[in-house]
Amino acid sequence: MAVATMEETTLVATAPVTLTQLAADKLIEIMDEKGVRNTHALRVFVSGGGCSGLQYGMAFDDKPRDVDTVFEQCGLRVVIDPQTLGYMSGASIDYVDNVMGGGFHIENPNVVSSCGAGGCSSCG
C-alpha cells in the first residue's frame, strides 16, 4: 500500500471532529515552535487503556494513510484513522487554560458513561 504525503491527501467536505478556535490556535502555536506547521497534520486517535477502555491521543503526522479521513478546520489539517472515526465522530476538541493549568479537552457525545468516584476499580 502506498503512503500518501500531505500534498497528495484529499480533504473531506465536512469535519467529523470539531476543533475550537482556541484549540486550533494552541496546536498551531506548538507546531510553529516545533517547525512542523507546513509539513504535518494533527493526527487524532484512540488507544486502549483508561477506565472506559479507551484513551484519546494526538500527534503530528506527515504521512497520512490511504484509509485516513483528512479534513481542515481553523487553518489546521486533521487526520483520523477509520477506527478512531467510529469512536469520535461528532466529538469536539477544546483547549482549557485556567488556574489549574492548561490542556486539551475532548467532549465526545459517543461516550455513554464516564468514570467517577467509585465508578471503577482503577480510579482512586
Buried (B, 14 or more C-beta within 10 A) or exposed (E): EEEBEBEEBEEEEEBBBBBBEBBBBBBBEBBEEEEBBEEBBBBBBBEEEBBBEBEBEBEBBEBBBEEBBBBBBBEBBBBBBEEBBEBBBEBBBBBBEEEEEEEBEBEBEEEEEEEEEEEEEEEE
